Structure formats: C-alpha cells, structure tokens
C-alpha cells in the first residue's frame, strides 16, 4: 500500500513539474525574425582561401546571426561528403559564451570537398527549433 501511495505522489509531482516547465516555455515569441549569413572565413589553411569566393577544407569559419526569437542562439553545423556525415558541431552565438567558430575538418573528413548546412537554432521545450539556415559548398 505504501508503494502505491509513493508512486501516486511521484507521478503527481512529475506532472506538476512538467506542466510548470511547459507553461514557462509557452512564453516564447510566436512571431520573430531570424537570419544567418553565408560562412565567413576567419582563418585559412591555404594561402589563397581569403581571396577565393568561399570556404575551403581546413578553414575556420563563423557566421553572422540575428534573431528576435531568443537571447541564446546556437548554430548547428553538419557537413557531408558523398552522402556520408563527415563533420558536425554546435557553437554558441551569444554574448559571454565561448564558441562562434567551426573548423572545416574532422577525423572522418581528412580532405576534399563537402556540402554543409548551418542552422540557426534555439533550444526550446527540450528540442532544437530551427530559426534560419544557410547551405554552402566547401572546396577541397
């Protein structure tokens, strides 16, 4: 009998907590504006990358982001070669947080071109909410 009461109390407490969290997150703005720039090369592994029109394998890149949806935006980056995931990362894009850059390489990506997508996201209600995205090609 004591186990049934404890289980009922635990279930009620869990519902109260999750209900409160859902109510707190429901205050997210329903209309917002968000944008993310194409990649900006901040350092290059080659002598000519800064003079080229886009990023190359081995470069370090960043993005210019703007959003009214959250004060804590993130950029989630994925890169693919021949349909296989070769790089994935997340960086913070808000004041006081480390991050904001991505290296275009990984243990699985040891050279060559790739196609990447950067999503400007916010973490909301226990999952990522996409606000804007940009796709780009990385030269070898």
C-alpha positions, -999 to +999 in steps of 0.1 A: +000+000+000+028+024+009+044+017-025+012+027-043+009+059-024+046+068-031+041+060-068+010+082-069+028+111-052+058+107-076+035+108-106+016+139-094+049+156-087+063+148-121+031+161-138+033+193-118+070+199-127+065+192-164+033+213-165+052+242-150+081+238-175+056+238-204+039+269-191+073+287-187+083+277-223+050+288-238+061+324-234+084+321-265+076+346-291+052+334-318+065+358-344+102+365-348+128+374-373+160+354-377+188+353-402+222+336-407+248+348-432+268+326-456+300+314-439+327+339-432+363+326-434+382+338-403+414+318-409+426+298-437+447+267-442+457+278-477+474+310-489+446+317-514+414+310-494+408+345-482+409+356-518+385+329-530+348+332-531+341+306-504+355+283-477+380+255-483+388+223-465+408+232-433+395+267-430+379+281-398+346+298-404+320+318-385+286+332-392+267+365-386+235+358-369+205+379-359+173+368-342+145+382-321+134+347-310+159+341-283+188+358-264+207+325-266+211+314-303+232+285-314+245+274-348+244+237-355+266+227-385+266+194-405+289+186-435+286+157-459+308+140-485+291+116-509+261+114-486+281+105-455+283+127-425+319+139-421+316+168-396+291+180-371+293+207-345+275+233-324+286+267-313+271+294-291+264+328-307+255+350-277+274+374-255+296+360-228+297+324-242+326+307-258+323+295-294+313+310-326+337+293-349+339+260-368+369+242-382+362+226-416+379+193-409+374+162-386+388+127-381+363+115-407+370+145-430+406+143-439+404+162-472+383+170-502+351+190-509+319+187-488+285+202-487+274+218-454+243+233-438+244+257-408+211+260-388+205+290-366+187+273-337+173+278-302+168+251-276+132+252-267+108+227-250+135+200-249+145+201-286+161+223-312+139+248-330+152+259-364+151+296-369+171+301-402+196+281-422+222+285-449+238+258-471+271+261-488+298+241-506+333+237-492+361+234-518+389+209-515 
